[in-house]
C-alpha cells in the first residue's frame, strides 16, 4: 500500500515527543536524525553542547 501525501500537509508535529535542553531549557522536538539515540540527546544545538563542555572543564570557584 503506497502512502500519498496531500499537498501542503506538513505532518502533525504536535504529536512528536519533546524534552528540554539541559543547558538553556528550550523544548526540543524529536527529529528523524535523532531516532536511533533520542534517549541520549541532551542539547538543542552545538552552542549549548560547547557551553556545557566549557562549564564542566572550568575550575571550581572560590577554591585554592
N, C-alpha and C positions, 0 to 999 in steps of 0.2 A: 504494500500500500504506500503510495507516494504522498507525502505531505505537501500541500500547497499553501503558500503564504499569501495572504491578502495584501494588496498594495497599501503602503502606509502603515502596516502593522509593525510595531517595534518590539513586541513582546510584553509580558507582564512583569516588569522589573520590581514591582511592589511585593511580589511573592518570593523573591530571592532572599536567601539568608544574609544577614549583615552582622557586623560586630564593630566595636570601637577600636580606633588606632591606639596602640599602647603609649604613644608619645603625645599626640595632640588631641586625642579623644574624638576626632571626627568619625562618623559612621562610614564603614567600608562595606560596599555591596559585593556579593560573590561575583567573581569573574571566571570565565571559562579557562583562562590561563592558570587560575588557582585551583582548578578542580581536583587535581591529584594531591595537593598539600594544603587545603583550606584550613585544617586544624593548626598548622604551623605558621600561617600568615599572621603577623603581628603589627606590621606598619603599613600605612596607606600609600607611602611614596618613598623614594630613595632619600629625600631630605630628612624625613623622620628617622629612617634607618641610620643615617650618618649622625644625627643628633643623639640618638640612643647610644651609639658606639662611643661618641665623644664623652658622654656622661659616665659611661662605665669605666673609661680609661682615665678619667680625671682623678687627681689625688684627693684624699679626704680633706674636708675643710676644717680649719682650726687645729689640726694636729701637727706636731713636730717631733 
